[in-house]
Amino acid sequence: MTTIDTLPQAWQGELPPLAPDEQLIAWLEIDLDDQLAFRPGLIALTSYRVLASGDNWVSRSLTTTLSLAHHDHAGVGTLELEDSSGRLARWRYTLGRNPAALRFEREFTRQRDSVASGLPPSPAVAAACPICQMPLPPDEEECPNCARELHTPPSTWTLLRLWRFAEPYKMQLLAGFLLTLAATAATLVPPYLTMPLMDDILIPFQNGKPIDTVKVAWLLAGLLGSAVFAWGLSWARTYILALVSERIGADLRTTTYEHLMKLSLEYFGGKRTGDLLARIGTETDRINVFLSLHLLDFATDILMIVMTAIILFSINPWLALVTLIPLPIIAWMIHIVRDKLRTGFEQIDRVWSEVTSVLADTIPGIRVVKAFAQEAREAQRFRDANRHNLEVNDRLNRVWSLFAPTVGLLTEIGILVVWAFGIWLVGHDQITVGVLTAFLAYISRFYNRLDAMSRIVSVTQKAAAGAKRIFDILDHVSSVPEPANPVEMPPVRGGIDIQNVGFRYGNRAILRGVDLNIAPGEMIGLVGHSGSGKSTLVNLICRFYDVTEGQIKVEGVDLRSVRVADYRKHIGLVLQEPFLFFGTIAENIAYGKPDATRTEIVAAARAAHAHEFILRQPFGYDSLVGERGQSLSGGERQRISIARALLIDPKILILDEATSAVDTETEFEIQSALNNLIRGRTTIAIAHRLSTLRRADRLVVMDRGRIVEIGQHEDLMAKEGHYWRLYQAQTKQLDALPALGETLPAMEVAA
Amino acid sequence: MSRPPVSSPFTLSRNSFGRLVLVGADGTAHDGVTPIRAFAISAPDDGIALLSAEGKELQWIENLANLPEASRALIIDELAQREFMPAIHRIISVSSYATPSTWEVETDRGATSLILKSEDDIRRLRGPGALLVADSQGIHFLIRDRKMLDAHSQKILKRFL
C-alpha cells in the first residue's frame, strides 16, 4: 500500500491534507515543467482525485470521462489528462521516469474504473522497485532496470585489477621477484669494488708503492664474477617474467573476447567495430608489454634505488644525503606531469580508435566507395583522422619532450653537487678518493635508473588507459543478463506467449502493449510497414534484447528466467542477409551443431535445396566460402543458411525477410526449401511480399509498434482494414511501378 | 519516389485537446498534426514537414519565414513543446573522467545532471566547436560552441574529447 511515508522526503510536508477517508494510491515525481525547464514536480493519485504540484496544488476529481494519455518523444515523456471536452492538464518528465509514469497511468486507470463502477480496485501486484516502481522479478531484491542504470565509474587503480589475471601465476611471479632482487644486488657489487681498487691500489701506487698484483687479480675477478652472475640472474628473471606476462596478456585477451561474445546486440549496436578491434588487439598488447618490460624494469629500478641508498648511507651519510637531494624534486615533477600525460594518452587512444574506425568503415564498404568514386574523400577522411592523431600527439610531446631533458639536467646538477661536496670532504680528509669514486659510480647508475623510472610514468599511464578500456568491456553487464538462479528449460513444444510487451531503444518507444499467443506448430506471418516493429518483436522472441515492459513466456516460463543458451538452441533463425563464416560449406551448415555427421549435413542441404549447387562447387561440401561468401550467389547463400537452421532441428523457427533479397525464381526454390523447414515447427515469418505469407495460419499486422489486426488472409481482406490496404498497395504498386529508367508522367526530373 | 505535397494554402489551429488541426486546400481537416524539422541541427528553419497523426506528410514548408504569422506562431509553439535539447552553459562538475560519468550541468532549461555512458556519445557537429552530448536516457544536450564555455567547463570537457 502506498502511503504518505513512501513519498520522497522533499514532498512529504508539501502535499495538501487529504480527507479522512482519502488514501494516497500512487505518486509520480516529474522533473520538467510545462515549458520543458528542469523543475521538480509531483503528481499524486488518491482514492478520488489527482493532485498536481505547481505554484498552487491543482486537484481534479476522478470521473468516468477522465483519461490519462501517455506518449513520449526525444527523451521527454508526456502525460495528458483529458476529459471529453478537451485537455485539462499536461505533465512532462525525462524518460528515466517513464516506467514510473506508466505505472502511474495504470494505477490511474484502475482507480478511475473503480470510482466509476463503485467496486474496490483489484489489489496491486508484486513488490515494486523503490526507484522506478517496476514490479521486481521474483526472488530478486534489486531491480534489474535500475541496477543497469547504476553507473559506478572505474577506479583510478585500474591496473591493480589486473591482479585477477596475474593470480594464477603467483609462484612464477614470486620466483621472478626473488631473481630480480638477486640480480639487482649483483649489479651493485662492481662499484663497491672500485673503492679498494682506488684506495688500496691506485692511490698508494701514485704515492710510490708497488701494485699488489694478487689483490688486483682478486678484485678484477670479483668484478667479472659479479657481472657474469648478474647476467645469468637477469636472463632467468627476464625469461620467467616475460613468459608469465605473455600468458597474462593472452588470458586477458581471451577473457575479454569471451565476455564480448556474451554481451547483447544492444552493446554491439552502440559500438564501432574498429574501436572494439583496437581494444582487444592493441590494448591487450600494450598491457602485455607494460607487464613484461616496463613493470619489470620499474621494480628493478626501485630495488636498485633502495639498495643504492642503503649502501651510500652506510659508506657516508652526509654525502648520501647530498646525492639524494634531486630525488624529491624529480618525484614532484613526475607528479605534476602525470595528470597531463594520462589525459593525453587517453586522448591518443580515442584518436587511435578513430583511425581504426575509418578503416573498419571503408574496407567492408569498399564497393560503395569505388562505385561512387569517393576514394579521394575516404583517403582525406583517413588523413584527417591521422592529422587529429598527430595534433594530439604533438600537444602531448610538448610536455613529454620537456620532461625527459629536465630530468637529465637535474641528474647532471646532482652529479655536480656530489663532485663539489665530495672534493670538499676529501679536502678535509673526511673521505678517501676511493669513496668518492664509488659514490660517483653509484650515483651515475642511480640517476640513470631515475631517468628510466621517469619514463615509466608514460607507459604506466598508457597501460592504465588501456586497462581501463579493457575493463570497460569486462565491466559491461550484458543487458540480456543470465539469471542468477536459472529455471530448468522445460521440453519445448513451441508455444510462445507474449504478454503486454513494450520495448524501447534509446529514447524511442518501438513496441507498445503487444499481446500475442502463439500455439505450438503454428505459422505466424508478421506484416507491416518497415519500421512497424516486426523485426524488433522477433529480436525480443530470440532474446537478443530484453523487453522493457511485460513478458515473453515459452512453455509458461519467462524467457528471462532461463539460461540464454538453453533457450536459443531451440531457435532457428534465417535472416535476410545470410552470413557465412570463413570456412567450408560443410562447416557453415554445421555451425549450430558442430558434431553433426556428414549424413546429417547432406540431408539438411538436400531439404534446403542446396545439395545440387553445392555439388557443383569445386570441392563440393569442402569448398571454401569467404567472409561474405563472395563466390556464392544471394540465393545460394540463403539456402546454406536455411540448411544451417534445419540441421539444429529447432522447435521455433524465425524467418526474417528470408526471401526478400532474391529474385522470384530463386524465391520459389527457397520457398520450397522453407516449406520443408516449417513443417511441425512454430514459425514466425516476416516478409515484405505478402504473397509469401499466404500459407500462414495467422497473419499479425503491425503498425507503429502495436498489433492492429490478427487473422487469416481471407478474413483480413474481407475486413478491408490495414492488411487490405497493404495488400492493395502492393498489388497496385506492381502494376503501377515504373520500369527502371521510365519516369512517371507527372514527375519532374530533379536537376 | 514521391513528390512533396505542393505548398498550398492551408490553415492551422489548435483544438481544445491541445492538438494542431490542419485544414488543407481540399478542405479536409487533419487532427493531431505534428511539425517536424527536416534538418533539426544543420538548418532548423529550413524544411519543416507537417505530418498527420499516422505519420504521413501533409505539408512541406520550405521556410518558416514565408508563413503567415498565426500559423508560424502555432508551429513554433508546437515545436517548442516537442523539442527538448537543453543547451549546456556550464559544466559544474563531473563524477569522474572515466565513463560512465555523471555530469552536473547548467543548461538554458535549468540545472540538471546527466550520465555520459561513453565518450562516443559526444558527437561533433559541423559548426565550429559545436557538440551534441547524448545522455544515458537518450536526451541530447547541445553545446553551441565549446570555446565559449568558461575555462573550468572547457577544461573538464577537453578530457572527454
Interface residues (C-beta under 8 A of the other chain):
Chain A: D31 L32 Q35 L36 A37 F38 R39 H73 A74 G75 V76 E80 E82 S85 G86 R87 R90 T94 L95 G96 E149 H151 T152 P153 P154 G270 K271 R272 D275 T343 E346 Q347 R350 K468 D472 G506 N507 R508 R704 A746 M747 E748
Chain B: M1 R3 N15 S16 F17 G18 G55 A80 Q81 R82 E83 F84 M85 P86 S95 S96 Y97 A98 T99 P100 S101 T102 T107 R109 G110 A111 T112 I115 K117 S118 E119 D120 S136 Q137 G138 I139 H140 K158 R159 L161
